[in-house]
Amino acid sequence: MFDSPYELGEKIRLGEDAWLELKEVRFANNKIVGPHRDGVADELAAFANGRGGVCVLGVEDGSRDIVGIPIDRLDVVEQFMTALCHDVVEPPLIVHVERLWLASALGEARAVVKVDVPPSLFVHRSPGGYFYRAGSSKRQMPPDYLARLFQQRSQARLIRFDEQIVPAAALDHLAPAQWQRFRTPRTRDEPEVLLRKLAMAGVDEAGVIRPTVAGVLLAAADPRRWLPNAYIQAVAYAGPSVVPDGQPGSYQRDARDIVGPIDHQVIDACRFVAANARVMAAKTVGREDRPQFDPTAVFEALVNAVAHRDYSLYGSKIRLRLFPDRLEISSPGGLPNTMTVDSLAYRQACRNEAVTSLLAKCSIPDEGEGFHFGRFGRRTMMDKRGEGVAIILERSAALSNRLPEYRLIDDAELLLTIFSAI
């Protein structure tokens, strides 16, 4: 917004409005004493809760004079803004901070800091509460306004969360190799048309075609840029607990944050399990390796986790924990619709229709470091039959003689425990 210095300068001359906030920065002993951190946080959150906006630091509001910021203090200002966006606003804001030269009334070039706040996927609370932008000022949201905004920005609304536009993303952020794999030989659609048909892109309020949440999850190099917790945190523990017992080597054996498009995350997480799980050689007619966990069950569990987790829950990631006696996979979000833990193996419900549809088109590698992905009659990540949970239960029980367990934690996280066969 207001991308060129000229356009921004002309906008400043007109003064604050629904899209623009101006702040003069005052220092004392190299510390910022004005504006107050909480007040700026309220303004930025109000932009994010609405249609977005721009805050320019280094401009006096009343006179609209570009007073600037000393060059040697630009780092301090940028750190000030970054810290309040991450530490003061909940959930944290994703903003774009830029340093610019603008001409003062006397024609002198003065440095300012421009903070571009896109409309958010989430509803943000700042120190003063929940705000929205009304003209040139912020206002506290009335309860009915707040409730409506929460509904609009949650998966409960008519447009599912995975089909929602990601305001700060552009089509260029989607890697061509990642979305072109969904093109069939008969498809002749232009890229924008194809992406919209696949629900990987949509049109925002300004008529601009932008990626959706599903598009970012399946085709962005790193979805965390827009969805910071869209990754798998994998840890292999030496002992049966996450708490070390004080003995050398008793804590973590391996740990990794698994990132990238979510189908790649599944493959990499399977390889993490393969690299850290034990294998026992059974003495039969010939040598037969017996894995600690059934590879197909692990694969299905991880596909289900990335496909059905609630991506609208900010601050929650998929957690994979490997212990000597069990494997735990925690997936953010309660169960959709009226499903229960007991009915998981018998019923089918989907939270992310666009994501699951795309995963049903993603190919599975033939082989992969101990995981034989292609040996269970399917060539894609998902199918439409809803058999994943039954496969997890049956194959794991056949290997370890113990059924895996599903538990719903605080109606906000689904925990699957697969028990070791060794």
N, C-alpha and C positions, 0 to 999 in steps of 0.2 A: 504494500500500500504506500502511495506517494514515493515511488521508487527512485526518482531522480532528485538531486539536490534542488534543481529549479522548481520542480513540482512541489516538493516539501516546503521550500521557502515561500512560494505563493500561498500554500495552505496556511502556513503560520501567520502570514499577513492578515488573513481573514479571522484568525482567532480560534479558540477552542469550540468544538462542537461534538456531536455524537461519535466522531471518529478520531478526534485529536485531543490530547492532553499535553499541556506545557508545564515544565518545572524548571525553576532556577535552582542551581546547586550551590550551596554555601558550605564553606570549609572552616574548620578551626583546628590548627595543629595537624593538618593533613588528614583530618577525619571529617566525614560528612555530618553536618549538624542540621541541614535542611536540604530537601524536604524530609519529613519524618518517614521512617521505613514503613510503618504500618499504614500510613495514608497512601503511599505509593502502591503498596500491595493491594489495598482496596480498589484503587483505580484500575490496576492491571486485571484483577479478577473480574471487575465489572465488564471490561472489554471482552474477556474470554467467555463470560457467561452470555454475551450477546453476539453481535456480528463481527467482533474484533475491533482493533483500533491501533493507534500509534501514540506512544508517549515520547516526547522529545525533551531530553535533559540538557539544560544550557540556554533556556529561553525564559525570559521574564513574562509571566502570564498576562498581567495587566497591560503593560506597554507593548507586549509582543516583541520586545527588543531581544536580539540574539546576543546575549552577554557572553556565551561560550564557556568552555571549561579549559583550565590550564592543561597543556599537553602532558605535563608530568603527573597529572592526577586523573587522566583518563582510565588508567588501570583500576584505580580505586573506585571510580564510578561504575565501571563494568562489573567489578566484583560485588559491589553493593547491590546492583540489580540482579545479578545471577543468584546471589545468596537469598535475597528475599523471594525470588520466584520459586526456589527449591525448598526453603526452610520456613517461610512464613505463610504461604498459600497452600491449602490442602484441597485436592491433590496438587502436587507441584505443577507449575505452568511451564509449557514449552514455548519459548519466545525466541525471536531473532534479534540479536543486539548488533548494531552497526555504528561505526564511527564515521562522521561526515564533516566536511568543511562547508559552512554556510556563510553567506555574506551578511555582515551587520548593516545597520542603517547608514553607516559611514563608508560602506564598501570594503570593510576589513574582513578577511577570512578568519572565522573563529570555529573552533572545534565543538561539536555537539555529539551526544550519544542518542541514537534513535533506537527505540525498543518497539519492534513490530509484534503485536499480539494477535494471533489468528483466532477465529472462533474455535472453541474447544469441543472435544468429544465428551467432556465431563462437566459437571457442575462444581464450581470452585468456591470454597469458603476462605475468606481472608479475616484478619483480626477483628474487623468490625462486623462480620457476619456474612450474609449472602447479598451481593450487590448486582445491579444491572445499570446500564448506561442510559440516561434520559437526557438528551440534548448535550449540554456541556458539563453536566454534573452526574454523579453516581447517586443511586437511590437504593435503599434497603428493599429487598424483595418481599412483597406481601406473601402470606402463607399459600394462597391459591396460585400465585405466579410461580413460587418456588416448587410447589407440587407438580404443576404442569411442566416446568422445565425438567425436573427429574424424570418425569414420565417420557418426555420427548427424547431425552438422551440416554435412555436405558433400553435394554433388549425387550422390554415389555411393550414398547410401542409398535405401531403397525409395521414400520420399517425396521427389520431386525438390525441389531447392532452391527453385525458383520457386513450389512449392506449400506451402512452409513458412510457418507462422504468424509474423507479425512481432510480437513480444511487447509492444513499447512503443506500438504503433499501435492506434487505435480506428476503428470504422466511420465515425465522424464525420469522420475525416481523409480519407476518399475523397469527392471532389467529385461530387455527384449527377449533374451533366451529363456527367461522364466515364464513369461506369459505366452510366447509363441508356441510353446509345447502343447498348449491347449487348442491350437488351431488344427482342425482336421484337414485331410487332403482336399476335401470338397469346399472348404471355406474360402470365399473370395472377398469377405468383408474387409473394409479398411480397419486399421488398428483401433481407432476410437469406437467404431461400431462393434467390433468383436469384444472389446473390453467391457462395453456396456451390456452386451448380451450375456457375458459370463458373470455379470454382477461384480466385476473387478474395477469398474469405474462408473461414475454417475455425474450428473450435472448439478453444480451448486446453485445457490440463490442468485449469483451474478451471471449464470449461464456458462460458467467455465467447467470443462470436463476434468474431473479430478479422480484419483484412486479412491476406492472404498476401503474399509477395514479388511475385507477379504482380499482385495488386490494387493494391499501392503503385506499381508501375512503370507501370501503365496508367491509374490513376485519382487518384493523389495529385497535388496541385499542384506539389510538389517532392519527388520520391523521395529526394533526398539527405538528408532529415531522418533516414531510417533506413538508407539505403544510400548513404553519403557519396560514392561514386564512380560512381553511376548517372547519368552525364552524358557529353556529348561535348565534348572540348577541341579546338576548331578554331583553326588558325593558318594564315594565308597569308603565305608568305615571299617576299621580293623577289628572292632569289638561289636557287641550286640546293642550298644547304646550310642547316642550322639554325644554323651558326656564321657570324656576320657577318664580312665581309672588311675592315672598317674604313672602307669608303666610306660617305658620307652616304646614308641611305635604303636601305641594303643588307640590312637585317634584316627585321623583321616589317612587313608592310603592313596586316594586320588580325588580330585575335585575339578570340576569344569563347568563353566557357563556355556551351554550349547545354544548357538544363535543361528540366524539365517532364515530363509523361507521355512515354513513349519514342516513341510514334508522332508526337507533336508535335516531338520532337527530330529525327526523320528529316526532316520537312518543313523545319524551320529549318536543318538542316545542308545540305540541298539548296540552299536559298536562299543560304546562306553561300558555297557553291561558285559558284553563278550570279553572285553579286555580285562575286566576286574572280577568276573565270576570264576568259580572253580570248576574244573572238569575232572571226573573220576573215570578211570579205565575199568570197565567191567570185564571179568574173566569168563568169557563164554567160548564158543567154538573159535571165534577170532576176536581180536581186540575191538571192543566197542566203547566209545567214549560216551559217558553219561553226563549231560550238562547239569549245572546247578539249578537252572530255570529253563523251562521250555521256551525256545527262541520265538516260536510263533505266538505263544501267549504274551510274551513280553512285547513283541511287535504290535499285536492287537491292542494291548493296554496303552501303549504310547500313542498309537493312532487315535484311539478314543479320547485320550487326554487332550491332544492338540485340537481335535475336531469339536469336542463338546464343552470345553472349558468356557467360563464366562469372561470374555475379553473386556467387558465393561467394568470389571472390578479393578480399580486402580490399586497398585501396590501388591498384587497377588500373582505369583508365578507358579509354573509347574515345578514340583520338587521330586526328584528321583533320588532315593536313598537306598544304597546297597549295603546290607549287613551280612555277616557270615551265615545267619540263619533265615534271612528273608529279604525280599525286595519290596520297597514301599514307593508308590507313586501317588502324589497328592495333586489333585486338579482343582483349581479355583471354581467356585460356583456351586449352588445347590442343584438338586435334581429338577429338570424341567417338567412343567405341567403337573400332573398328579402322580408321577412315578415315585416309587419307594425303592429302598435298597433291595428289598426282597423281590421286587418285580423287574429288576434290571435285566435279568436273563430272558424274560418272557415278553417284554413290551418294547416298543420303539418310539422314541421321541427325539426331536432334534432342536437344539438351540441355535445352531449356525448353519442355516440351509445353504448359503452360498459357499461356505468353507467346505462342507461335506460334499457338495456337488463337485467342487474342484478337486478335492482329494480323491474322488472316485475316478478322476481322469489321470491322476499321477501314477506313473509306472513304478514298479518295485524292482530293485536290482536283483539279478539272478542269484548272486552269492555276495557275502559280505562279512569277512572276518569272523566266522563262526556262526553267522546267522544266515540260514538258508531261506531267504525271503520268498523264493519262487516255488516252494514245495507244498503249498496247501491249496492248490487249485484256483488261485486268484492272481491276476497280473497287475492289479492296481491297489492303491492304498486302502480304499474302502469299497464296499458294495452297498447295495440298496436293501439288503435282506435283514440287516440288523442282527447279525449272528456273532458280533465281536465278543460280547460278554460270555455267551455260551462257550465259545472257543477258549477263552481265557480260563474259565472254570474247568472245563472237561480236560483240556490238555495239561494244565497244571496239576490237577488231581491225579491224572494217570501217571505223571512222573514222580510226584512226591507223596502220593497217597493222602493228600490233605487239600481240602478245598480252599481256594483263596478267599479272603474276606473283604467285603466292602463296608465302609463305615462313613456316615455323613457327620462331619464335624461342624457343630453350630449352624447347620443349614447353610454353610458358606463354603465348604470344601469337601470333596469326595476323596477318601483315602482307600486305595486298593493295596492289600498286602498279599504277596505271592510267597509261599513258603519254600524254603530250599529243599531240594531232593537229596542233598549230600550232607 
